[in-house]
Amino acid sequence: MKKAISAIAAALLLATPLVSFAQTAEAASPAPYSVFVDQPTGFTFVKLPSGWKFVGAVSKEEARHVPASVLTSVLPGEAGRAVETASK
């Protein structure tokens, strides 16, 4: 099963054209058919035109060694900042 998921992810990566985008003021959304691997869990998702689709999971070891074209974060650069919240 893991080999099939890895094969699907690899095929999607090869099918996705490498495109360069100019920076804009808006937060950029991942391109359709981008692959995202959540490194703590290994859960793997593909960005479809209709939204994110869970396609399976890889081992934690495989999740640490993904190709550079695989997303490991989908947050905009500013979203990872610490935000002060009121405590009760």
C-alpha positions as CSV (number, residue, x, y, z in Angstrom):
1,M,0.0,0.0,0.0
2,K,2.8,2.4,0.9
3,K,4.5,1.7,-2.4
4,A,1.3,2.5,-4.3
5,I,0.9,5.8,-2.4
6,S,4.5,6.7,-3.1
7,A,4.0,5.8,-6.7
8,I,0.9,8.0,-6.9
9,A,2.7,10.9,-5.2
10,A,5.7,10.5,-7.6
11,A,3.4,10.4,-10.6
12,L,1.6,13.6,-9.5
13,L,4.9,15.3,-8.9
14,L,6.2,14.4,-12.4
15,A,2.9,15.5,-14.0
16,T,2.8,18.8,-12.2
17,P,4.6,21.5,-14.4
18,L,7.2,23.5,-12.6
19,V,5.9,27.0,-12.6
20,S,7.4,30.2,-11.2
21,F,4.9,32.7,-9.7
22,A,5.6,36.4,-9.2
23,Q,5.1,37.5,-5.6
24,T,1.9,39.3,-4.9
25,A,0.4,41.0,-1.8
26,E,-2.1,38.2,-1.4
27,A,-1.2,34.9,0.3
28,A,-0.4,32.4,-2.4
29,S,-2.4,29.2,-2.5
30,P,-0.6,25.9,-3.4
31,A,-1.0,25.0,-7.1
32,P,-3.5,22.3,-8.0
33,Y,-2.0,18.8,-7.8
34,S,0.6,19.9,-5.2
35,V,1.5,17.1,-2.7
36,F,1.7,17.9,1.0
37,V,3.1,15.5,3.6
38,D,2.5,16.3,7.3
39,Q,5.8,15.4,8.8
40,P,4.7,14.6,12.3
41,T,2.0,12.1,11.2
42,G,3.1,11.2,7.6
43,F,-0.4,11.9,6.3
44,T,-0.3,12.7,2.6
45,F,-2.6,15.0,0.8
46,V,-3.0,16.2,-2.8
47,K,-4.4,19.7,-3.7
48,L,-7.1,19.2,-6.2
49,P,-9.1,22.0,-7.9
50,S,-12.0,21.2,-5.5
51,G,-9.8,21.1,-2.4
52,W,-7.3,18.9,-0.4
53,K,-7.7,15.1,-0.8
54,F,-6.2,12.7,1.7
55,V,-4.4,10.0,-0.3
56,G,-2.8,7.9,2.5
57,A,0.2,8.0,4.8
58,V,3.9,7.4,4.6
59,S,6.2,6.3,7.5
60,K,7.7,8.9,9.7
61,E,11.1,8.1,8.2
62,E,9.8,8.6,4.7
63,A,8.1,11.9,5.8
64,R,11.5,13.3,6.9
65,H,13.1,12.6,3.5
66,V,10.6,14.0,1.0
67,P,11.7,15.6,-2.3
68,A,12.1,19.4,-2.4
69,S,8.9,19.7,-4.5
70,V,6.7,18.1,-1.8
71,L,5.1,20.6,0.5
72,T,5.7,20.2,4.2
73,S,3.9,23.4,5.2
74,V,0.9,25.1,3.7
75,L,0.9,28.2,6.0
76,P,1.9,31.6,4.5
77,G,5.2,32.9,5.8
78,E,3.5,35.3,8.3
79,A,1.0,32.8,9.7
80,G,3.6,30.9,11.7
81,R,4.3,33.9,14.0
82,A,3.4,33.7,17.7
83,V,0.3,35.6,18.4
84,E,-0.5,37.0,21.9
85,T,-3.9,35.8,23.2
86,A,-5.8,36.9,26.3
87,S,-5.7,34.3,29.0
88,K,-8.5,33.9,31.6
